[in-house]
């Protein structure tokens, strides 16, 4: 049985991602690590180097636990995942990479939505890099729905989703593709009908990419 280690920065992603992994990948064991201090540190630019060291250390601990692959559930620290991928002997994935690749492949006007300002910049850098690799010029809009994050932290998922959905609708006509930068945002469009085909979320795309890569090694 394959083992996947997932590093979370919020408890909001543990259940949903664990369920999704088991739906999409057969015979898989999930090991979760959670450090919910990371997002606060990244938001405040506090001890960022220590956050980097901690995150890479968690990935190394998962490697020692025998996982076959590590997944970063948080886009804010996606660049740490890329660095860990170069350092470890097992692959380390950032959950938003497949989403960024798909967006660049399908459009040139891309709107990036986040509920945390600390997530916008790394996601935009990822999209721009994927565009360069594809030889494409893209226009990127950034939208911060910061009051949605506060609602989520207060346990009000309904308000969180409603605020994101309202903001997304305002950008549908001016975007080829809309990216919801954080895995925790995916529920906001679960029942969206009009324009839903333009909106990309990271969990399914990220785990499908991981699954396909795992199967290549079998």
C-alpha positions in Angstrom: 0.0 0.0 0.0 1.3 3.5 -0.9 1.6 6.1 1.7 1.1 9.9 1.2 2.1 12.5 3.8 0.1 15.7 3.7 1.3 18.9 5.5 -1.5 21.2 6.5 -1.4 24.7 7.8 -5.1 24.8 8.8 -7.4 22.0 10.2 -9.9 23.1 7.5 -8.2 20.9 4.9 -7.5 17.7 6.9 -10.9 16.0 6.5 -11.7 17.1 2.9 -8.3 16.3 1.5 -8.1 13.0 3.2 -11.5 12.0 1.9 -10.5 13.1 -1.6 -7.2 11.2 -1.6 -9.0 8.0 -0.7 -11.7 8.6 -3.4 -9.2 9.2 -6.2 -6.3 6.9 -5.2 -6.9 3.2 -4.4 -5.0 1.5 -1.6 -3.5 4.6 -0.1 -2.6 5.4 3.5 -2.7 9.1 4.5 -0.5 10.6 7.2 -1.3 14.2 8.2 1.0 16.8 9.8 -0.6 20.0 10.9 1.1 23.2 12.0 -1.5 25.9 12.3 1.0 28.5 13.4 2.5 28.8 9.9 -0.2 30.9 8.3 -0.1 33.5 11.1 3.7 33.7 10.8 3.5 34.1 7.0 0.8 36.7 7.2 2.9 38.8 9.6 6.2 37.9 7.8 7.4 36.6 11.2 10.4 34.3 11.3 9.8 33.2 7.7 13.2 31.5 7.5 12.2 29.4 10.6 8.8 28.6 8.9 10.8 27.4 5.9 13.0 25.2 8.1 10.1 23.8 10.0 8.2 23.0 6.8 11.1 21.2 5.1 11.8 19.5 8.4 8.2 18.1 8.5 8.7 16.8 4.9 11.9 15.1 6.0 10.2 13.5 9.0 7.5 12.1 6.6 10.2 10.7 4.4 11.7 8.9 7.5 8.2 7.6 8.3 8.3 5.9 4.9 5.8 7.8 2.8 6.1 7.5 -0.9 5.2 11.2 -1.6 4.6 14.4 0.3 1.9 16.9 -0.6 1.8 20.5 0.6 -1.9 21.4 1.2 -1.1 25.1 1.5 -0.3 27.4 -1.5 1.3 30.0 0.8 4.3 27.6 1.4 4.3 26.0 -2.0 7.8 27.3 -2.8 9.1 25.5 0.3 7.6 22.3 -1.1 9.5 22.9 -4.3 12.7 23.3 -2.4 12.0 20.2 -0.3 11.5 18.3 -3.6 15.1 19.1 -4.5 16.4 18.0 -1.1 14.6 14.8 -0.4 14.7 11.4 -2.2 10.9 11.2 -2.5 8.7 13.6 -4.6 7.2 16.6 -2.9 4.2 18.2 -4.5 2.5 21.6 -4.2 -1.2 21.1 -4.5 -1.7 24.2 -6.7 0.8 23.3 -9.5 -1.6 21.3 -11.7 -4.2 24.1 -11.3 -1.8 26.7 -12.5 -0.7 24.6 -15.4 -4.3 24.1 -16.5 -5.1 27.8 -16.2 -2.2 28.8 -18.4 -3.1 26.1 -20.9 -6.7 27.3 -21.2 -6.5 31.1 -21.1 -4.5 34.3 -21.1 -6.5 36.4 -18.7 -6.3 34.7 -15.3 -7.8 36.0 -12.0 -6.2 34.7 -8.8 -8.4 34.7 -5.7 -7.2 34.2 -2.2 -8.5 34.8 1.3 -5.0 35.4 2.6 -2.7 38.1 1.2 0.3 35.8 1.9 -1.1 33.3 -0.6 -1.5 35.7 -3.5 2.1 36.4 -4.3 3.4 32.8 -4.4 0.4 31.8 -6.5 1.0 34.6 -9.0 4.6 33.7 -9.2 3.7 30.1 -9.9 1.2 31.1 -12.7 3.8 33.5 -14.3 6.5 30.7 -14.2 4.1 28.2 -15.8 3.3 30.9 -18.5 7.0 31.4 -19.2 7.5 27.6 -19.5 4.6 27.5 -21.9 5.8 30.5 -23.9 2.6 32.4 -23.3 1.9 36.0 -22.2 -0.8 36.2 -19.5 -2.6 39.0 -17.8 -3.2 38.3 -14.1 -5.8 39.9 -11.8 -5.5 39.4 -8.1 -8.5 39.5 -5.7 -8.2 39.3 -1.9 -11.4 38.2 -0.1 -9.9 38.6 3.4 -13.1 38.8 5.3 -13.9 35.2 4.1 -10.9 33.9 5.9 -12.0 35.5 9.1 -15.4 33.9 8.7 -13.8 30.5 8.3 -11.7 30.9 11.4 -14.9 31.7 13.3 -16.3 28.4 12.1 -18.7 30.0 9.6 -18.0 28.0 6.5 -21.3 29.2 4.9 -20.4 32.8 5.1 -16.8 32.0 3.9 -18.2 30.3 0.8 -20.8 33.0 0.1 -18.2 35.8 0.2 -15.9 34.0 -2.2 -18.7 33.1 -4.6 -20.0 36.7 -4.7 -16.4 38.0 -5.5 -15.9 35.3 -8.2 -19.1 36.2 -10.0 -17.9 39.8 -10.4 -14.9 38.5 -12.3 -16.4 35.9 -14.5 -16.9 38.1 -17.6 -13.4 39.6 -17.4 -11.5 36.3 -16.9 -10.6 33.3 -19.1 -9.9 31.3 -15.9 -10.3 32.0 -12.2 -8.0 30.3 -9.7 -9.1 29.8 -6.1 -5.6 29.8 -4.6 -6.2 27.9 -1.4 -7.5 24.4 -1.1 -9.9 25.5 1.7 -11.7 27.7 -0.8 -12.9 24.9 -3.1 -16.2 24.4 -1.2 -17.3 27.9 -2.3 -18.1 26.8 -5.8 -19.5 23.3 -5.0 -23.0 24.2 -6.1 -22.1 27.0 -8.6 -23.6 26.6 -12.0 -23.3 29.7 -14.2 -19.6 30.2 -15.0 -18.4 27.2 -13.0 -16.4 25.9 -16.0 -14.1 29.0 -15.7 -13.2 28.4 -12.0 -10.4 26.1 -11.1 -9.6 24.7 -7.6 -6.5 22.9 -6.5 -7.6 19.8 -4.5 -8.9 17.5 -7.3 -6.4 18.7 -9.9 -3.5 18.4 -7.5 -4.4 15.0 -6.3 -5.1 13.7 -9.8 -1.6 14.8 -10.9 -0.1 13.1 -7.8 -2.1 9.9 -8.5 -1.1 9.8 -12.2 2.6 10.2 -11.3 2.4 7.5 -8.7 0.8 5.1 -11.2 3.7 5.7 -13.6 6.1 4.3 -11.1 4.1 1.1 -10.6 
